Each structure stands twice: as C-alpha cells, then as structure tokens.
C-alpha cells in the first residue's frame, strides 16, 4: 500500500515509524515535549529523558534528519520539528497458559509515529524571493 503525505515538498522532510511496540499514550508523552523545537534541542531532550519511548523517537528524528541532509541537502542546524504525531497501531494478542488449563490474554499495543522536519532557512529564502518579486 502506497502512503501519500501532503507536505510542502521544498521545505519539509518526514520519517515514519510503524508498528513500534509501545502504547500510543506513552509515546505521546514524549512527542508533546519535542514538538516545535529545533533539531539540536530535540536531541538533547530525548537523550536526557528517562522514558522508554525516547529511544525509538530518537531513531526517527535521526532518520528524518538524515533524509533531510541526503535527499534535500538541508543543514541540520536549521531544522525544526514542525509536526510530530502518534497514532495507534494494531494490538498483538497472545494467550498465556495459566493454572488448570485456563488461558490469560496478553495484549501488546503498537503505535505509528510520524516526525516532520522543516528547514527554516529555505522557507525564509522562499518568502524573500516572493517579496522581492512583488516590490
């Protein structure tokens, strides 16, 4: 299945992590702290936070920055987290055997995380070029 995202092709780059084995609520607690911050500040926050959700989010932020650097030639110092969202994924259901032939259900929630990075320098140059044309 091909997923299409509506983003500004020239200033935004994104990375998606699917089926990450944690609940969406726990990931949202971390995502809410980094939304709207710069790339460098985000890395410091994620490395110092004590939550288990920080590691997969840190990997996604690194991946989005690598996409920005490789595909669009953006400078990592001028990137900000413009959009970060967490959606619920499938719940993996298992049965654990218990006493007297009974079973106990185990539910492992998953989530999908999307990180969108925006380059501020490119956006400013783009807006300045329009302002120059209209003057």
Beta strands, then each sheet from edge to edge (+ up, - down):
strand 1: 12-20
strand 2: 79-97
strand 3: 103-119
sheet 1: 1+ 3- 2+
end
